[in-house]
């Protein structure tokens, strides 16, 4: 049976409760109206046709109404808190008793943990007990409340700050806080929206169907349209709680920066960045805007679902959105009972994540199983848009280039990539890092890259990042977490699943089709080595790129042609000329060989200088290489021709480019090279003295 679930921000989820509060219009006490009439099951929802829903839905086709509703929601959230460490410091510096009480609570919890670490180190069992201590730290963070739950989840994405054992344990942190009273939640809805509850909803769940550190979610039915919605309500007093905690943690950060040399990152800056993100999560209007932007960018794909926001019933502390029926992505049996496949859904998630991370740069920063649902229609639904992040444009291209350098085992280039990725300041010498990268990847890359487990790479890189003066940007840490979560979900269904293999088609498509200069340089680097063109790499890129549904043979041709004819690309032109000569020679000589096979034996000695051994003077190995090259080129051309969107008209841009003066000059140089090469072959044939080891064609 399909469960109806929605996320409350990293919360544990449950199905729609049997009891539902039916909101009465009686003039009796509001409190009784809220809580009375608990039915045995939810009231039947009247059938509503899609076109009727669209007429009454706030997010309808009328853009003006939508903007006005959003503007009103923003006005209701005008007083939403924004993280300001100076204001927070001024507030709590005048509350010494409150600060002292919370400080003692934190110090006792973390102090006992620190003492255990000290004793482990003195006893020489620090490494042996890492996993045990990491689990203890996870439990401590849970007990200390919302701020530390969020802090632990943030640390789980920081391989430059935490050893792998701690990353694993902290990534399992769950928001396991008790719910707050329903009366307070219903009162918050009325206060925030300025309307009685019974004028908004015809029914609402008698208890929250999901609870998290920052809020809890109810399932309700809108009165004006009978639509089922999810209503997220913020936990009372949460700003006060996290404000005090961040004030104390920030003070601790100053001490760490001053006295702890092993941590090279600016801890105060990291705390401030993290606190800003948490405070953004407290503004539900901002979350609604995040959802709208995410939907616009990524829900264009038919297999991705993002709920709409009801702005008329949204404020800084209340968020109303479409209800999503679905199953958590880690519940394989429930998904398969609906006739769906977990791996198909995970692949959808990976492709969407790659678009988020590397195409538009705007991505969901908290993709745990509770925020990813499989709908009965087979769509992947994204929920909870409180924590979002952005990948800088430079970094998007640098990440793809980094993958290319990894494939090529170019560890010096990989180390230099960390400048572009903003991992290292320009004054840091990367030469000591290169051996560490080589030691890890030479072992890891014994398999092909597509066979690598992504978590293996993350753990290996994490060990390198932890040992050297890296400052990992927040966006990159969140990228690693996002893809690791998706691979972990896939491994439930298939222990042999590899996220890199599933990502290959996207990378191949981007390399083949993206005209960005950085990616075109990466493509050259991938295809050329030691002055020779690697046709097997091009063939593999085409094979993988074709698996991406957005791949276009036309797009793959045009950037390459423009690259070849770049006025400043003289070195590339020389390489292309040489390779064009090799390919043309392979085609001509291959044709000669094919023709020779059909000539009767008695005529061969008459035609070929009285020698029946064959038409060509070359070794068996050389002939085999030429024939393999020809076949590979033919296969690549066949791949292009068989592309779904291939059309002979695709060659029209080729003809246009060839009319340019640079192209005519390039073509002349290629023809000259072919002529010289074939002339040399012909002269060798005429003057040859057949020798043992020459190619014999039969």
C-alpha positions in Angstrom: 0.0 0.0 0.0 1.4 3.4 -1.0 2.3 5.6 1.9 1.6 9.3 1.9 4.7 11.1 3.2 6.3 14.4 3.2 9.6 15.7 4.6 9.9 18.0 7.6 13.6 18.7 7.1 15.5 15.6 7.7 12.8 14.0 9.8 11.5 10.5 10.3 8.4 10.0 8.3 5.2 8.2 8.9 2.0 7.4 7.0 -1.1 9.6 7.3 -2.7 9.0 10.7 -6.1 7.5 10.9 -7.4 10.4 13.0 -8.0 13.7 11.3 -9.4 16.9 12.9 -12.4 18.2 11.1 -12.5 22.0 11.4 -15.9 23.2 12.6 -17.5 26.6 11.9 -19.3 26.6 15.3 -19.1 29.7 17.3 -17.9 27.7 20.3 -14.4 28.0 21.7 -11.6 27.9 19.0 -9.7 25.3 21.0 -12.6 22.9 20.9 -13.1 23.6 17.2 -9.5 22.7 16.6 -9.4 19.4 18.5 -13.0 18.1 18.2 -14.5 15.7 15.8 -11.6 13.3 15.4 -12.8 10.9 12.8 -12.0 7.2 12.4 -10.4 7.9 9.1 -9.8 10.9 6.8 -12.9 12.5 5.3 -13.4 11.4 1.7 -12.1 14.0 -0.7 -14.6 15.1 -3.4 -13.5 14.3 -6.9 -11.9 17.3 -8.4 -11.1 17.4 -12.0 -7.6 18.7 -13.0 -9.0 21.6 -15.0 -11.1 22.7 -12.0 -8.0 22.5 -9.8 -6.1 24.7 -12.1 -8.8 27.3 -12.0 -8.7 27.7 -8.2 -5.0 27.0 -7.6 -2.9 29.9 -6.5 -0.1 28.7 -8.7 -2.2 28.9 -11.8 -1.5 30.4 -15.1 -2.1 33.9 -13.8 1.4 35.1 -13.1 0.2 38.4 -11.6 -1.9 36.6 -8.9 1.0 34.4 -8.1 3.4 37.3 -7.7 0.9 39.2 -5.5 0.4 36.1 -3.3 4.2 35.6 -3.0 4.7 39.3 -2.2 2.1 39.0 0.6 3.9 35.9 2.0 7.2 37.9 1.9 5.5 40.7 3.9 4.4 38.2 6.5 8.0 37.0 6.8 9.5 40.5 6.9 10.6 40.0 10.5 12.2 36.6 9.9 15.6 36.4 11.6 18.8 36.7 9.7 22.1 35.4 11.2 24.2 38.3 12.5 26.9 37.2 15.0 27.4 40.7 16.3 23.7 41.1 17.2 23.6 37.7 18.8 26.7 38.4 20.8 25.2 41.7 22.0 22.0 39.8 23.0 23.5 37.0 25.0 26.4 38.9 26.6 23.8 40.5 28.8 22.3 37.1 29.9 25.1 35.5 31.9 23.0 33.1 33.9 21.3 31.7 30.7 24.7 31.5 29.0 26.3 29.8 32.0 23.6 27.1 32.3 23.8 26.1 28.6 27.6 26.3 28.6 27.8 23.8 31.5 25.4 21.5 29.8 27.5 21.5 26.6 30.8 21.4 28.4 29.8 18.4 30.5 28.7 16.5 27.4 31.6 17.4 25.1 34.2 17.6 28.0 33.6 13.9 28.9 34.0 13.0 25.2 37.2 15.0 25.0 38.5 13.3 28.1 37.9 9.9 26.5 39.8 10.9 23.4 42.7 12.1 25.7 42.8 8.8 27.5 42.6 6.9 24.2 45.6 8.8 23.0 47.6 8.2 26.2 46.8 4.5 26.0 47.7 4.2 22.3 44.2 3.1 21.2 43.1 6.4 19.5 42.9 4.9 16.1 41.4 1.6 17.3 38.6 3.4 19.1 37.7 5.9 16.3 34.5 4.1 15.3 33.4 3.7 18.9 34.0 7.4 19.7 32.4 8.6 16.6 29.2 6.7 17.5 29.3 8.3 21.0 29.7 11.8 19.5 26.6 11.2 17.3 24.6 10.3 20.4 25.9 13.4 22.3 24.9 15.7 19.4 21.4 14.2 19.4 21.0 14.8 23.1 22.2 18.4 22.9 19.3 19.3 20.6 18.6 21.0 17.2 21.7 23.1 16.8 24.1 20.2 17.4 22.0 17.8 15.3 22.4 20.3 12.4 26.1 20.9 13.3 26.8 17.1 13.3 25.1 16.8 9.9 27.2 19.6 8.6 30.4 18.0 9.9 29.5 14.8 8.1 30.2 16.7 4.8 33.6 18.0 5.9 36.4 15.5 5.0 38.9 18.2 5.7 37.8 18.4 9.3 36.8 14.8 10.3 38.4 11.4 9.8 36.3 8.9 7.6 35.0 7.1 10.7 33.4 10.3 12.0 32.0 11.2 8.6 30.2 7.8 8.4 28.7 8.1 11.9 27.7 11.7 11.7 26.0 11.2 8.3 23.6 8.9 10.1 22.4 11.6 12.5 18.6 11.7 12.5 16.3 14.4 13.9 14.9 12.4 16.7 13.4 15.2 18.8 9.9 15.0 20.4 7.0 16.8 18.8 5.7 20.0 20.3 2.0 20.4 21.3 -0.6 20.5 18.4 -2.4 23.4 20.1 0.8 25.5 19.7 1.2 24.5 16.1 -2.4 25.4 15.3 -2.0 28.7 17.1 1.1 29.4 15.1 -0.7 28.9 11.9 -3.5 31.3 12.9 -1.1 33.9 14.1 1.2 33.7 11.1 -1.5 33.7 8.4 -3.9 36.0 10.3 -6.9 33.7 9.6 -8.9 31.2 11.8 -7.9 27.7 11.2 -11.4 26.7 10.1 -11.4 29.3 7.4 -8.3 27.7 5.8 -8.7 24.0 6.2 -11.8 21.7 6.2 -9.7 19.0 8.0 -6.2 18.6 9.4 -4.4 15.7 10.9 -4.9 15.3 14.7 -1.1 14.9 15.2 2.0 15.6 13.1 2.8 13.1 10.4 6.5 14.1 10.5 8.7 15.9 13.1 12.2 17.3 12.8 14.6 19.6 14.7 13.2 22.8 13.2 9.5 22.0 12.7 6.8 19.4 12.1 4.3 18.6 9.3 0.6 18.1 9.2 -1.6 16.8 6.4 -4.6 19.0 5.7 -7.4 19.6 3.1 -7.8 23.1 1.8 -11.3 24.5 2.3 -11.6 26.5 -0.9 -10.4 23.8 -3.3 -10.5 20.4 -1.4 -6.9 19.9 -2.3 -4.7 17.8 0.0 -1.7 19.8 1.3 1.3 19.4 3.6 1.6 22.2 6.2 5.0 22.6 7.9 5.0 24.6 11.2 8.1 25.9 12.9 9.0 24.7 16.3 8.3 27.4 19.0 11.4 29.1 20.5 13.7 27.5 17.9 15.4 30.9 17.1 16.2 31.4 20.7 17.7 27.9 21.1 19.9 28.0 18.1 20.9 31.6 18.7 22.4 30.8 22.1 24.1 27.7 20.8 25.7 29.4 17.9 26.9 32.1 20.2 28.7 29.5 22.4 29.9 27.4 19.5 31.4 30.5 17.8 33.3 31.3 20.9 34.7 27.8 20.9 35.7 28.4 17.3 37.9 31.3 18.2 39.7 29.1 20.8 40.2 26.3 18.2 41.6 28.8 15.6 44.0 30.1 18.2 45.2 26.9 19.9 44.5 23.9 17.8 47.1 23.6 15.0 45.9 20.3 13.5 42.8 22.0 12.1 44.0 24.3 9.3 40.5 25.6 8.2 39.1 28.9 9.6 36.6 27.3 12.1 34.8 30.6 12.9 34.2 31.2 9.2 32.9 27.7 8.8 30.5 28.2 11.8 29.3 31.5 10.4 28.6 29.9 7.0 26.8 27.0 8.6 24.8 29.3 10.9 23.6 31.4 8.0 22.3 28.3 6.3 20.4 27.1 9.4 18.9 30.6 9.8 17.8 30.5 6.1 16.0 27.2 6.9 14.0 29.1 9.5 12.5 31.3 6.9 9.8 29.2 5.2 9.1 31.8 2.5 12.8 31.5 1.4 12.3 27.7 1.3 9.2 28.2 -0.9 11.2 30.4 -3.2 13.9 27.7 -3.3 11.3 25.1 -4.3 10.0 27.3 -7.1 13.4 27.9 -8.5 14.3 24.2 -8.3 11.1 23.3 -10.0 11.7 25.7 -12.8 15.2 24.4 -13.5 14.8 20.7 -13.1 11.1 19.6 -13.2 11.2 20.0 -16.9 12.0 16.3 -17.0 9.0 14.1 -16.9 10.4 11.8 -14.2 11.1 14.6 -11.7 8.4 16.0 -9.4 8.6 19.1 -7.2 5.5 20.2 -5.2 3.9 23.6 -5.8 3.8 26.2 -3.0 0.5 27.8 -1.8 1.7 31.3 -1.2 -1.6 32.5 0.3 -1.0 30.1 3.2 2.7 30.5 3.6 4.7 32.8 6.0 8.1 32.8 7.7 7.0 30.0 10.1 4.3 28.2 8.1 4.8 26.5 4.7 1.9 25.0 2.7 2.6 22.9 -0.4 1.2 20.1 -2.5 0.9 16.8 -0.7 3.1 14.1 -2.3 2.1 10.5 -2.2 5.1 8.3 -2.3 7.6 5.9 -0.6 11.0 6.7 0.8 13.7 5.8 -1.6 15.4 3.4 0.8 12.2 1.2 1.2 13.0 -1.2 -1.7 10.2 -3.7 -1.0 7.5 -1.1 -0.9 8.8 0.5 -4.1 8.9 -2.9 -5.9 5.3 -3.7 -4.8 4.3 -0.7 -6.9 6.0 -2.2 -10.0 8.9 0.2 -9.8 12.7 -0.3 -9.7 14.9 1.4 -7.2 17.8 1.6 -9.6 15.7 3.4 -12.2 14.8 6.0 -9.6 18.3 6.3 -8.4 19.5 6.8 -11.9 17.0 9.6 -12.3 18.3 11.1 -9.1 21.9 10.9 -10.3 21.2 12.5 -13.7 19.2 15.3 -11.9 22.0 15.8 -9.4 24.6 16.1 -12.1 22.4 18.8 -13.8 22.1 20.5 -10.4 25.8 20.4 -9.6 27.4 20.9 -13.0 24.9 22.5 -15.4 23.0 25.2 -13.5 25.0 25.0 -10.2 21.9 25.3 -8.0 21.4 22.1 -6.0 19.5 20.4 -3.2 22.0 20.2 -0.3 20.2 17.6 1.8 19.2 14.6 -0.3 18.7 12.0 2.4 16.1 9.2 1.9 13.3 11.1 3.6 13.6 13.9 1.1 13.5 11.6 -2.0 10.2 9.8 -2.7 9.2 7.3 -5.3 5.7 8.3 -6.5 3.2 5.7 -7.7 3.6 7.0 -11.2 7.3 6.2 -11.1 8.5 9.8 -10.6 11.3 10.9 -8.2 9.9 13.6 -5.9 12.2 16.1 -4.2 11.1 17.6 -0.9 12.5 19.9 1.8 14.2 22.9 0.1 15.4 24.6 3.2 19.1 23.8 2.6 20.2 24.7 -0.9 23.7 25.5 -2.2 25.3 26.8 -5.4 28.3 25.6 -7.4 30.4 28.6 -8.8 30.6 28.5 -12.6 34.4 28.1 -12.6 34.1 25.2 -10.2 31.5 23.4 -12.4 34.0 23.2 -15.3 36.9 22.5 -13.0 35.1 19.4 -11.5 34.6 18.0 -15.0 38.2 18.7 -15.8 39.2 17.0 -12.6 37.4 13.8 -13.7 39.3 13.9 -17.0 42.7 14.3 -15.2 41.7 11.4 -12.9 41.0 9.2 -16.0 44.3 10.2 -17.5 46.1 9.7 -14.2 47.5 13.2 -14.5 48.2 13.8 -10.8 50.0 17.1 -11.3 47.0 18.5 -13.2 44.7 17.1 -10.5 46.7 18.9 -7.8 46.6 22.1 -9.8 42.8 21.7 -10.1 42.6 22.4 -6.4 43.5 26.1 -7.1 40.6 26.4 -9.5 38.3 24.6 -7.1 39.3 27.0 -4.3 40.6 24.2 -2.1 44.0 25.8 -1.8 45.3 29.4 -1.8 47.6 30.2 -4.7 50.7 30.4 -2.4 50.4 26.7 -1.3 52.9 24.3 -3.0 51.1 21.3 -4.4 54.2 19.2 -5.0 53.9 17.3 -1.7 50.2 16.5 -2.5 51.0 14.8 -5.9 52.6 11.6 -4.3 49.6 11.2 -2.0 47.2 11.4 -5.0 49.4 9.0 -7.0 49.6 6.5 -4.1 45.8 6.4 -3.7 44.6 6.6 -7.3 47.2 4.2 -8.8 45.8 1.6 -6.6 42.2 2.6 -7.0 42.4 2.9 -10.8 43.6 -0.7 -11.3 39.9 -1.1 -12.3 38.4 1.2 -14.9 37.0 4.4 -13.5 33.4 3.4 -14.2 33.9 0.3 -12.0 35.1 2.4 -9.0 32.8 2.8 -6.0 32.2 6.5 -5.4 32.5 6.2 -1.6 36.0 4.6 -2.1 37.1 7.7 -4.0 35.5 10.0 -1.4 37.2 8.2 1.5 40.5 8.2 -0.3 40.3 11.9 -1.2 39.1 12.6 2.3 42.2 11.0 3.8 44.3 13.3 1.5 42.3 16.4 2.3 42.6 15.6 6.0 46.4 15.4 5.9 47.2 18.6 3.9 46.2 22.3 4.2 43.0 22.1 2.3 40.0 24.3 2.9 37.1 22.5 1.3 34.4 24.9 0.1 30.9 24.1 1.4 29.5 23.4 -2.1 32.0 20.7 -2.8 31.5 18.9 0.6 27.7 18.9 -0.1 28.3 17.5 -3.6 30.2 14.6 -2.2 27.5 14.0 0.4 24.8 14.2 -2.3 26.3 11.6 -4.6 27.4 9.4 -1.8 23.8 9.3 -0.5 22.5 8.3 -3.9 25.1 5.6 -4.3 24.2 4.3 -0.9 20.6 4.1 -1.8 21.4 2.2 -5.0 23.6 -0.3 -3.1 20.4 -1.4 -1.2 19.1 -2.7 -4.5 22.3 -3.7 -6.2 25.6 -4.2 -4.3 27.5 -3.9 -7.6 26.0 -0.5 -8.5 28.6 2.2 -9.3 27.6 5.8 -9.3 30.5 6.8 -11.6 29.4 4.4 -14.2 25.9 5.9 -14.1 27.4 9.4 -14.3 29.6 8.6 -17.3 27.0 9.4 -20.0 26.5 12.9 -18.6 30.2 13.6 -18.4 30.7 12.2 -22.0 27.9 14.3 -23.3 29.2 17.5 -21.7 32.7 16.9 -23.0 31.5 16.2 -26.5 28.9 19.0 -26.8 29.8 21.8 -24.5 31.5 24.7 -26.3 33.0 26.1 -23.1 36.8 26.6 -23.7 37.7 24.8 -20.4 35.8 21.7 -21.4 37.1 21.8 -25.0 40.6 21.9 -23.6 39.7 19.0 -21.3 38.4 17.1 -24.4 41.7 17.6 -26.3 43.6 16.5 -23.2 41.5 13.3 -23.1 41.7 12.5 -26.8 45.4 13.3 -27.6 48.4 11.8 -25.9 52.0 12.1 -27.0 51.0 13.6 -30.3 48.6 10.7 -31.2 44.9 10.7 -31.3 43.2 8.1 -29.1 40.3 6.8 -31.2 39.3 4.4 -28.5 38.6 7.3 -26.2 36.4 9.0 -28.7 34.6 5.8 -29.4 34.0 5.3 -25.7 32.8 8.9 -25.2 30.3 8.4 -28.1 29.1 5.1 -26.7 28.6 6.6 -23.3 27.3 10.0 -24.5 24.6 8.3 -26.6 23.1 6.8 -23.3 22.3 10.4 -22.2 18.8 11.2 -23.5 19.8 14.8 -24.2 22.8 13.8 -26.4 22.8 15.3 -29.9 25.1 14.2 -32.7 24.7 17.7 -34.2 25.9 19.3 -30.9 28.8 16.9 -30.8 30.1 18.0 -34.2 29.9 21.7 -34.2 32.1 22.6 -31.1 34.8 20.2 -32.4 34.9 21.8 -35.8 35.1 25.3 -34.3 37.8 24.1 -32.0 39.9 22.7 -34.9 39.7 25.9 -36.8 40.6 28.2 -33.9 43.1 30.8 -35.3 45.3 30.2 -32.2 45.1 26.5 -32.3 48.1 25.9 -34.6 49.5 23.1 -32.4 46.2 21.3 -32.5 45.9 21.8 -36.2 49.3 20.0 -36.7 48.0 17.1 -34.6 44.8 17.0 -36.6 46.6 17.1 -39.9 48.8 14.2 -38.9 45.9 12.2 -37.7 43.8 13.0 -40.8 46.7 11.7 -42.9 46.8 8.5 -40.9 43.1 8.0 -41.2 43.0 8.7 -44.9 45.9 6.4 -45.5 44.2 3.7 -43.4 41.0 4.0 -45.5 42.8 3.9 -48.8 45.1 1.0 -47.9 42.3 -0.8 -46.3 40.3 -0.5 -49.5 43.4 -1.8 -51.4 43.6 -4.8 -49.1 39.9 -5.5 -49.5 40.1 -5.3 -53.2 43.2 -7.6 -53.3 41.2 -10.3 -51.5 38.8 -10.5 -54.4 41.4 -10.8 -57.2 41.9 -14.4 -58.5 45.2 -16.0 -57.3 46.6 -16.4 -60.9 46.3 -12.6 -61.5 47.9 -11.5 -58.3 51.5 -12.2 -59.4 50.9 -10.6 -62.7 49.5 -7.4 -61.3 51.7 -6.9 -58.2 55.2 -6.9 -59.7 55.4 -10.7 -60.1 54.9 -11.3 -56.4 51.9 -13.1 -55.1 52.5 -12.2 -51.4 50.5 -9.1 -51.5 50.1 -5.5 -52.7 51.8 -3.8 -49.7 55.3 -3.8 -48.2 54.8 -3.6 -44.5 55.0 -5.9 -41.5 52.0 -7.9 -40.3 51.8 -5.7 -37.1 51.8 -2.5 -39.1 49.0 -3.8 -41.4 47.0 -4.9 -38.4 47.3 -1.5 -36.8 46.1 0.2 -40.1 43.1 -2.1 -40.5 42.2 -1.6 -36.8 42.3 2.1 -37.2 40.1 2.0 -40.2 37.6 -0.2 -38.5 37.5 2.0 -35.5 36.9 5.1 -37.6 34.1 3.4 -39.4 32.6 2.3 -36.1 32.7 5.9 -34.8 31.0 7.2 -38.0 28.4 4.4 -37.6 27.7 5.6 -34.0 27.1 9.1 -35.3 24.9 7.9 -38.1 22.8 5.7 -35.8 22.2 8.4 -33.3 18.5 9.0 -32.7 18.6 12.5 -33.9 21.1 12.1 -36.7 20.2 13.8 -40.0 22.3 14.3 -43.1 21.5 18.0 -42.7 23.8 17.9 -39.7 26.7 18.2 -42.2 25.5 21.6 -43.4 27.4 23.4 -40.7 30.5 21.4 -41.7 30.2 22.7 -45.2 29.8 26.2 -43.9 32.9 25.9 -41.8 34.9 24.4 -44.6 34.3 27.5 -46.7 36.3 29.6 -44.2 39.8 30.5 -45.4 41.3 28.7 -42.4 39.4 25.5 -43.2 40.5 25.6 -46.9 44.1 26.0 -45.7 43.7 23.1 -43.3 42.2 20.9 -46.0 45.1 21.7 -48.3 47.6 20.7 -45.7 45.8 17.4 -45.1 45.6 16.6 -48.8 49.3 17.4 -49.2 50.1 15.1 -46.3 48.0 12.2 -47.7 49.6 12.7 -51.2 53.1 12.5 -49.8 52.3 9.5 -47.6 50.7 7.5 -50.5 53.5 8.5 -52.9 56.0 7.1 -50.5 54.0 3.9 -50.2 53.8 3.6 -54.0 57.6 4.2 -54.4 58.2 1.6 -51.7 56.0 -0.8 -53.6 57.8 -0.3 -56.9 61.3 -0.6 -55.5 60.5 -3.3 -52.9 62.5 -6.4 -52.4 60.0 -8.8 -50.7 61.4 -9.9 -47.3 60.4 -12.3 -44.7 57.9 -10.8 -42.3 56.1 -8.7 -44.9 52.3 -8.7 -44.8 50.7 -11.5 -46.7 47.0 -11.1 -47.5 45.0 -14.1 -48.3 
